[in-house]
């Protein structure tokens, strides 16, 4: 016999709890196309407050928020059907009688599409009641109209999103080099606060490269055909992989640490990212002052 603060009715004959489930340990499958934990993909809609689940698309960019539950495929228009396979969202049905729906098609804060079915309209009304209940209890506060549409990264200043080259490919950074955050998860289950750019690691160099790599630099006399980018191709292969994984130096050698967010690199496209193209090298952070003779 030993002292305990719990009643005898809460424990079985062997001393274990009757109504307590064993803890579940989240792990990243080796064959998973994403390193995100399942719980890290859950979020809350900033417009209505209802639960959503983020999934990566087949292209690997711009994750999409889906409704957490499946709906009958017959009640969803074909162009609004989604299915999830190995953690990736596909914009079509998979032939099963069930499908997923994009949250925007059900969000009560957005106007309903005329092609929505009665089942989707009923679910929209249910989400509207949940949104109103969250607001009345103080668990959700919608954004004011002035902050409802924050500026997207594409409309930011060109200097805020430089072009970075590593692994023989060019990517558009999500922000200034000093502010690119690490996507690893700490032991406290928070996002790592360290940036990817480490002043103690090997630095990259700013260079002027042809805007189109397949062109001969000797036949590009115009300045508009040159691109200023942060080159990392001279660094070791392991260092370039660290930048590609968007991890700090502390989590670069921690394969057991999962990612709490997805990487935010965008493959650079001169046509769609023309507002971020710079034709001149940035000025050094501390320019040397020349004394007067």
C-alpha positions in Angstrom: 0.0 0.0 0.0 1.1 3.5 -0.8 -0.4 6.9 -0.3 -2.2 8.5 -3.2 -4.4 11.5 -3.7 -6.7 9.9 -6.2 -9.7 7.9 -5.3 -9.8 4.1 -5.8 -12.5 4.4 -8.4 -10.1 6.2 -10.8 -7.6 3.3 -10.9 -7.8 -0.3 -12.1 -6.7 -3.3 -10.1 -3.1 -2.9 -11.4 -2.9 0.7 -10.3 -3.3 2.2 -13.8 -5.8 4.9 -14.6 -9.1 3.8 -16.0 -10.1 6.8 -18.1 -6.7 8.1 -19.1 -5.4 7.5 -22.6 -1.7 6.8 -23.1 0.3 9.7 -24.5 0.8 9.9 -28.2 4.3 10.8 -29.5 4.3 12.8 -32.8 6.9 11.8 -35.2 7.8 12.7 -38.8 7.5 9.8 -41.2 10.8 9.2 -43.2 8.8 9.0 -46.5 6.6 12.1 -45.7 6.8 14.8 -48.4 6.7 17.5 -45.6 8.4 17.7 -42.3 5.5 19.4 -40.6 3.9 17.7 -37.7 0.1 17.1 -38.1 -0.8 19.4 -35.2 1.4 22.2 -36.6 -0.9 22.5 -39.6 -4.0 23.5 -37.6 -4.9 27.1 -37.4 -7.8 29.5 -37.0 -9.4 31.6 -39.8 -8.5 35.3 -39.2 -11.9 36.4 -40.7 -14.4 34.1 -39.0 -12.4 32.3 -36.2 -13.3 28.7 -37.3 -10.8 25.9 -37.4 -8.9 25.3 -40.6 -6.1 22.9 -41.7 -3.3 24.0 -43.9 -1.9 21.7 -46.6 0.8 22.0 -49.2 -0.3 21.9 -52.8 1.0 19.7 -55.5 3.2 22.6 -56.7 4.8 22.9 -53.3 4.0 26.5 -52.9 1.2 28.6 -51.4 -0.5 26.3 -48.9 -4.2 26.1 -49.0 -6.6 26.2 -46.0 -9.2 23.3 -46.1 -12.2 22.6 -44.0 -11.3 20.1 -41.2 -14.0 17.6 -42.1 -14.9 15.8 -45.3 -18.2 16.4 -47.2 -20.1 14.2 -49.6 -18.7 14.6 -53.1 -22.2 14.8 -54.6 -22.9 17.9 -52.5 -19.8 19.8 -53.6 -19.3 21.2 -57.2 -16.6 19.5 -59.1 -14.4 22.6 -59.3 -14.4 22.9 -55.5 -13.4 19.4 -54.6 -10.1 18.7 -53.0 -8.5 15.5 -51.7 -5.4 14.9 -49.5 -2.9 12.3 -50.3 0.3 11.8 -48.2 -0.2 15.3 -46.7 -0.5 17.1 -50.1 -3.7 18.7 -51.3 -4.8 17.9 -54.8 -7.4 20.2 -56.6 -9.8 17.4 -57.7 -11.7 14.4 -56.4 -10.0 11.1 -55.9 -13.0 9.0 -57.0 -14.3 8.4 -53.4 -17.7 9.5 -52.2 -16.0 12.0 -49.9 -13.9 15.1 -50.6 -12.4 18.1 -48.9 -13.5 21.8 -49.4 -11.5 24.9 -49.4 -12.4 27.0 -46.3 -13.0 30.1 -48.4 -16.0 28.4 -50.0 -17.6 28.0 -46.6 -16.2 31.0 -44.7 -19.2 33.1 -43.4 -17.1 36.3 -43.7 -16.9 35.9 -47.5 -19.8 36.0 -50.0 -21.1 32.6 -51.0 -20.7 31.4 -54.6 -23.9 30.9 -56.6 -22.8 27.3 -57.4 -22.8 26.2 -53.8 -25.1 23.4 -52.8 -27.7 23.3 -50.0 -25.3 21.2 -47.9 -22.6 23.8 -48.2 -25.1 26.6 -47.4 -26.2 24.7 -44.2 -22.5 24.3 -43.2 -21.9 27.9 -43.9 -24.7 28.9 -41.5 -23.3 26.5 -38.9 -19.9 28.1 -39.2 -21.5 31.6 -38.9 -23.2 30.6 -35.6 -19.8 29.3 -34.3 -18.1 32.5 -35.4 -20.7 34.6 -33.6 -20.4 32.4 -30.5 -16.7 32.9 -30.4 -17.0 36.6 -30.7 -19.6 36.8 -27.9 -17.5 34.8 -25.5 -14.4 36.8 -26.3 -12.4 33.9 -27.9 -12.2 35.6 -31.3 -11.9 39.1 -32.5 -12.1 39.8 -36.2 -9.5 42.1 -37.7 -10.6 45.7 -38.3 -11.4 46.7 -41.9 -8.1 48.6 -42.2 -6.1 45.4 -41.4 -8.3 42.9 -43.2 -6.1 42.9 -46.3 -2.5 43.3 -45.2 0.0 44.0 -47.9 1.3 40.8 -49.5 5.0 40.1 -49.9 4.8 40.8 -53.6 3.7 44.4 -52.9 6.6 45.1 -50.5 9.6 47.1 -51.4 11.9 45.5 -53.9 14.9 45.7 -51.5 13.0 43.8 -48.9 13.0 40.5 -50.9 16.4 39.8 -52.4 17.1 37.0 -54.9 19.3 34.2 -53.4 21.1 31.6 -55.4 22.0 28.2 -54.0 22.2 24.7 -55.3 22.4 26.2 -58.8 18.9 27.6 -58.5 17.5 31.1 -57.8 14.9 31.8 -55.2 13.1 34.9 -54.0 13.6 35.4 -50.3 10.6 35.9 -48.0 12.2 39.1 -46.6 15.5 40.7 -45.8 18.4 38.3 -45.3 18.7 39.2 -41.7 15.0 38.4 -41.0 14.6 35.0 -42.6 13.4 32.9 -39.7 14.3 29.3 -38.9 11.5 26.9 -39.4 12.6 24.3 -36.8 10.7 23.5 -33.7 12.4 23.8 -30.3 12.0 21.4 -27.4 9.4 23.8 -25.9 7.4 23.2 -29.1 7.9 26.8 -30.2 9.4 28.2 -33.3 13.1 28.7 -33.2 13.8 32.5 -32.9 17.2 32.4 -34.6 17.6 33.6 -38.2 19.0 31.5 -41.0 21.8 34.1 -41.6 24.5 33.5 -39.0 27.3 36.1 -38.7 29.6 33.4 -37.5 28.9 31.1 -40.6 30.4 31.4 -44.0 28.8 34.4 -45.7 27.5 34.7 -49.3 28.5 37.3 -51.7 26.5 39.9 -53.7 27.1 39.5 -57.5 25.7 40.8 -60.7 24.5 37.9 -62.9 22.7 37.7 -66.2 18.9 38.0 -65.7 18.5 34.9 -67.9 21.2 32.3 -67.1 21.0 30.7 -70.5 22.3 33.9 -72.2 25.9 34.7 -72.8 27.1 37.5 -70.4 29.3 38.9 -73.1 26.3 39.8 -75.2 24.4 41.6 -72.5 25.5 45.3 -72.6 22.3 46.7 -71.1 22.1 47.1 -67.3 18.4 46.0 -67.4 19.6 42.5 -68.3 21.7 42.0 -65.2 20.4 40.9 -61.8 21.9 41.6 -58.3 21.6 38.4 -56.2 23.0 36.9 -53.1 25.2 34.0 -54.2 25.8 31.0 -52.0 27.0 28.5 -54.6 30.6 28.9 -53.5 29.7 27.6 -50.0 29.9 23.9 -49.0 27.1 21.7 -50.1 25.9 21.1 -46.5 25.7 24.9 -46.0 23.6 25.3 -49.1 21.3 22.5 -47.9 20.9 24.4 -44.6 19.7 27.5 -46.5 17.4 25.4 -48.6 15.9 23.8 -45.5 15.6 27.3 -43.9 17.3 26.3 -40.7 19.7 28.0 -38.4 23.1 26.7 -37.6 21.9 25.2 -34.3 19.2 23.1 -36.0 21.1 22.3 -39.2 22.6 19.2 -37.5 19.4 18.2 -35.6 17.6 15.8 -37.9 15.2 14.8 -35.1 13.8 18.4 -34.8 10.7 18.7 -36.8 9.6 21.8 -38.8 6.9 23.9 -37.2 6.4 25.9 -40.4 7.0 25.4 -44.1 9.9 27.0 -46.0 9.0 30.3 -47.7 11.4 30.2 -50.6 9.8 31.0 -54.0 11.4 29.9 -57.2 12.5 33.1 -58.9 10.6 34.0 -62.1 11.7 37.2 -63.9 8.2 37.8 -65.2 6.2 37.4 -62.1 8.8 38.8 -59.7 10.0 41.8 -61.9 9.2 44.3 -59.1 11.9 42.6 -56.9 14.7 42.8 -59.5 17.6 45.0 -58.7 20.2 45.9 -61.3 22.8 47.3 -58.9 24.7 45.8 -56.0 23.5 47.0 -52.6 25.7 49.5 -50.7 27.9 48.0 -48.0 26.5 48.4 -44.5 29.4 50.5 -43.3 30.9 52.4 -46.2 34.4 53.5 -45.7 34.9 57.3 -45.4 37.6 58.9 -47.4 39.5 61.7 -45.7 40.0 64.9 -47.5 43.6 65.6 -48.6 
